[in-house]
Amino acid sequence: MAPISWNGSQVIYNKVIRPIFLRYEAVVDDMVNDIGGRAMSAAENITREVLCTLMKNNAVVSLTPAQPETKSLPSSSTATVAPSDSKEEQPSFR
């Protein structure tokens, strides 16, 4: 749409959407903050319950990462590459 003052989308935004948004902005912010606080509290409670259950059951909790299995790379002595006699495949650096 053309950016002119009587453009329909700008009229709807400036006359309807923006005033409603500004009127309820504080209410929406408070609701979002409250929901965030409740979510954090629930996460803390769940974590606390899981840790207490593990401790009651004498479960061993390891905080260090497990040692990854060490794998060796293939040896270069097992792989053989046949030399190429073609001069087309070899790059020329002149």
DALINCOR-V201571 format. One record per residue. N is the residue number from 0. PHI is phi in whole degrees, -180 to 180 (* if undefined). OMEGA is omega in radians with two decimals (NA if undefined). D_LAST is the distance of its C-alpha to the last C-alpha in Angstrom with 2 decimals. Layout:
n = {N,N}
phi = {PHI,PHI}
omega = {OMEGA,OMEGA}
d_last = {D_LAST,D_LAST}
This chain:
n = {0,1,2,3,4,5,6,7,8,9,10,11,12,13,14,15,16,17,18,19,20,21,22,23,24,25,26,27,28,29,30,31,32,33,34,35,36,37,38,39,40,41,42,43,44,45,46,47,48,49,50,51,52,53,54,55,56,57,58,59,60,61,62,63,64,65,66,67,68,69,70,71,72,73,74,75,76,77,78,79,80,81,82,83,84,85,86,87,88,89,90,91,92,93}
phi = {*,-75,-81,-118,-64,-100,-62,-58,-66,-70,-64,-63,-63,-71,-95,-119,-67,-63,-61,-66,-59,-65,-67,-106,-59,-65,-64,-64,-60,-63,-64,-64,-64,-64,-64,-63,-65,-65,-64,-65,-63,-64,-64,-64,-64,-64,-61,-62,-65,-64,-65,-64,-64,-64,-69,-66,-87,55,-76,-89,-106,-101,-90,-93,-68,-65,-71,-71,-68,-80,-116,-92,-78,-63,-74,-75,-75,-85,-98,-121,-119,-76,-67,-100,-94,-78,-83,-69,-80,-88,-72,-105,-110,-109}
omega = {-3.14,-3.13,3.10,-2.99,-3.11,3.09,-3.06,-3.11,3.12,3.12,3.14,3.14,-3.05,-3.06,-3.06,-2.98,-3.07,3.11,3.11,3.12,-3.12,-3.13,-3.05,-3.09,-3.11,3.14,3.13,3.11,3.12,3.13,3.14,3.12,3.12,3.13,3.10,3.11,3.11,3.12,3.12,3.13,3.12,3.12,3.11,3.14,3.12,3.12,3.14,3.14,3.13,-3.14,3.11,3.12,3.11,-3.14,3.11,-3.12,-3.13,3.11,3.12,3.13,-3.14,3.13,3.11,3.14,3.12,3.12,3.12,3.11,-3.11,3.11,3.14,3.11,3.11,-3.12,3.12,-3.13,-3.13,-3.12,3.10,3.13,3.14,3.12,-3.11,3.11,-3.09,3.13,3.14,-3.08,-3.11,-3.14,3.11,-3.12,-3.14,NA}
d_last = {58.14,58.50,59.04,62.47,65.65,67.49,64.68,66.37,64.01,64.44,68.20,68.44,66.30,68.16,71.65,71.58,68.71,68.20,71.92,72.38,69.31,70.53,74.04,72.98,69.93,71.85,73.44,70.12,68.58,71.56,71.34,67.62,68.23,71.20,69.28,66.43,68.99,70.67,67.39,66.56,70.07,69.86,66.54,68.08,71.15,69.20,67.04,70.21,71.94,69.04,68.81,72.61,72.66,69.97,71.89,75.17,73.69,72.26,68.79,66.01,63.63,60.36,58.65,55.60,52.85,52.88,50.60,47.74,47.31,44.44,42.01,39.47,35.95,35.19,34.22,30.75,32.52,34.13,31.04,28.97,25.77,25.18,21.82,20.02,19.56,17.93,14.23,14.59,15.27,12.38,9.44,5.94,3.80,0.00}
